[in-house]
Amino acid sequence: MQPLTVPGRLDSLEKIRNYIMLAAKDAGLEKARAYKLSLAVDEIATNIINYGYQRAGIDGDVSVEAIVDEHSLTIKLDDTSGYFDPTSKSAPLPENYTQPLEERAIGGWGVYLAIESVDQFQYQRIKDHNHNIFIMYRDAHGV
């Protein structure tokens, strides 16, 4: 698939979602796994747009590229917002799992669930670009 580049605005999220679902279909992912991938990419893309661009008061683009090989679908999500490594966020504390929602600490759940929803997640910062890489195996049982 050809890469997709969209403005770093919330109204671009639908285009990103459609691109991800088309890539997942092309890769033959099961619907449930395609949906998990879409939610994971959506969460990270939303954070890039909300925090990396809008709240920082800067404009920028989000680029998405799908790469399908024999074993996996790889989604690369790139942006030029400030440095943010989702893997540096610690997982929510285990005691938060059983607390009522209104008593749980705010924040961190979306990124945690996004990373846990895919088979592999990688982050790289190269020059002024964030590279978020999501990998889903085409066979749900792995390579």
N, C-alpha and C positions, 0 to 999 in steps of 0.2 A: 504494500500500500504506500501511496505517496504520503509524506509527512503533512501534518496539519498545523498551521500557525494561526493563532487567534489573538485578539487584543486581551490583555489581562483585566477583563471585566467579568462580573458575574453573569451577564447575559451571554457569555461565550461558553458557559458550562454545558449547555445543551448540545452544542456542536461537538464538544469533547466527548460527552456521553455517547452520542451517536457514532462517532469515530471508533470508540472502544468497543461498542457492541457489534459493529460491522467487522472489526478486526477479530473479535472473539468468534463470530460466526464463520469467517473465512478460515480460522484456525481449527474449527470443529470442536470448540469447547462446549461442554455440557452447559445448559442454561443456568444452572445454579452457580457454576464456577464463573461463567461470564458475568453474572450479576455481582458476585463477590469482587471480581476484578474491577468492574465499573464503579462500584461503591468505593473501593480503595483509591482509585485514580481520582474520583470526584472529591473525596475528602482532602487529599493532598492538593489538588488544583484549587479547591475553595480556599484553603489556607494560604496558598501562594497569592491568590487574587486579593483576599481580604487583608492579610497581614503584610505580605511582601510588597504589594503595590498600593492598594487603596489607603490603608491606614498609614503607610509610609509617605503618602503623597507623591508617588512617582508613577509614571506610565511605563508599560512594558508589555511584551508579548509572552504567550505560553505556547510552546511547540510540543507536539505529540507525534511520536513515530512508532509504528507497529512493525515488528520484525517477527516473522513466522519461520521456524525451522522444523526439522523433523520431529523434535521433542517438545518444543515450547513456543509460547507466544510471549514476546518481550515488548513491553510498552516503555518508551523513554519519554519522560515528561521534563522539559527543560524550561528554565526561566532565568531572568537576569535580576531578580529581586535580591534583597539582602541575604546573607548566609543564613540558612536554616537546615540543619541536619535532623530529619525526623528520627533517625536511629539513636540520636543522643538523648531523646526524651525517655525517661524511665517509665516503666509500666506502672499503671495504677497499683497502689498498694493492695495486697490481698484482702485486708480488712474492709476495703471499700466495696468489695464484691457483694458482701452480705448486708451492708447498711442500706436503709431506705434511701431512695433517690434524693430526697430533700436534704439528707445529711452527708451525701458523698461530696468529696472535693470536686470542684469544677475544673474542667480542662484535662487534656491529655488522652481522653478516651477515644476520640475520633482517630487520632494519629495511631494510637496503639492498635485499634481494631483494623485500620487500613493495612498496617504492616503485617498483622497476624492473618489477614484474609487471603494473602497471596502466598504462593509457594516459596518465593524468594523476593526480598526487597533489598536494594542497594542504593546508597547515596554517594555522590561524588560532587566536589566543588572544584571546577577547573576554570581558572582565571576568574571571570565575573559571572560564571554560569553555575546554577544549581542543576544537577542531573539526578532525577528520581527515577529509578529503574524497577519496574514491576515484572516479575516472571511468573507465568502460570504454565505448568506442564500440560501438554495436550492430552495426555493420559492421566486421569485423576490420581493414579497410583504412583506417579513419578516416572523418572527415566528408567 
